[in-house]
Amino acid sequence: MALSSNSEWLQIAIVGGFNTLMETLMRIAVVGATGRIGAKLTRTLLGAGHQVRALSRGGPALDALVEIGAEPFLGSFDTGAGQLDTFFQDADAAFLMVKTDWNNIEGHYPVVAQRFVDALRNSPVRLVVSLSAMGSDVKGKTGHFESFYHLDHKLNELSNIDLVHLRAAWFMENTLAWTGSVAKYGRIAWSCTPDLKMPWVATDDIADLAAKELSHPTGEHRVIREVGSQDLTMLEVAAIIGAEIGRPVDYRFIDRTRTDVQAEYLKRFGSPEHWLDDSLTSDALNHGVVRFHGDHDVRPPLPTTMEAVIRDVWKPRYLEAVADGQQPETFPMWCARDELDSRQAP
């Protein structure tokens, strides 16, 4: 199915009222259409009557979207595969996101951003919603946040396109990394200071906000949205988890200047580049370099709470880890071991 050549207009009369709602049905190109955010966004847009061109490398997840009306497009801006110069052809609007390449952390985002710009520059697209992250406003060595700085600034070169930057907080679903350590040790271990308030957001809320921005454009040339529903410390996250599973959960701060921790990470879990990126990321957070700034005009209210995600998403995976009892040791699990005393560095 090809996207139709002209936008349609849907007029909905509100029964019993005096107003008429005019909503543009658009042709929207979605990058990353089979991921957590992209799939929810695609389904929401299709449900609202929009036409959606779904970019993916293929597979059952793409087939499922095609069954409900999406137009498939095989390719990837992350790898450069496919006829990407035609992806935005005949589209009115687009959703963009980048999948992190942990083997090329610094170089990946600028390359993908340039591919976006090259494909969009001469396209008919006049509205782009881009998934960015908090910290994209800060220039300098901020770890993973620096990648989004480069993404935002490159996309801002598209002077003929209205652009919405969704600066997302930490994904609430990332707490899944700690199911194994809580199951085995009753503990979470991470490198953010215990009393640091950080914004968190559920991926479904990101998809819903992206759908709203695409379906109801403001007409502003550049829009910033800070996307986070709750500000929580790691002690508060641990308390929420403990309340849900009915057992105490500790939080252990991991000092990344410890040579024994770094040595174990490099020996068993990751590369020097990834270690440096994570260290710069946590430093930027702990020192207040990266944070949210805006009021409710910039940071719209979102419905999903951490309590809901822990109950509905995290707890089932935790119970699987408890039943399994043989979880592979990840770096977060190693950091949570009873033998690792976070209070004493060698």
Sequence and secondary structure as in RCSB ss.txt:
>XXXX:A:sequence
MALSSNSEWLQIAIVGGFNTLMETLMRIAVVGATGRIGAKLTRTLLGAGHQVRALSRGGPALDALVEIGAEPFLG
SFDTGAGQLDTFFQDADAAFLMVKTDWNNIEGHYPVVAQRFVDALRNSPVRLVVSLSAMGSDVKGKTGHFESFYH
LDHKLNELSNIDLVHLRAAWFMENTLAWTGSVAKYGRIAWSCTPDLKMPWVATDDIADLAAKELSHPTGEHRVIR
EVGSQDLTMLEVAAIIGAEIGRPVDYRFIDRTRTDVQAEYLKRFGSPEHWLDDSLTSDALNHGVVRFHGDHDVRP
PLPTTMEAVIRDVWKPRYLEAVADGQQPETFPMWCARDELDSRQAP
>XXXX:A:secstr
    SS EEEEEE TTSS EEEEEE EEEETTTTSHHHHHHHHHHHHTT EEEEEES SHHHHHHHHTT EEEE 
BTTTTBS GGGTTTT SEEEE     TTSHHHHHHHHHHHHHHHHTTSS  EEEEEEETTTT  S  THHHHHHH
HHHHHTT TTSEEEEEEE EEGGGGGGGHHHHHHHSEEEESS TT  EEEE HHHHHHHHHHHHHS    SEEEE
EE SEEE HHHHHHHHHHHHTS  EEEE  TT HHHHHHHHHHT  HHHHHHHHHHHHHHHTTSS     TTTS 
     HHHHIIIIIHHHHHHHHHH      HHHHHT TT  TT   
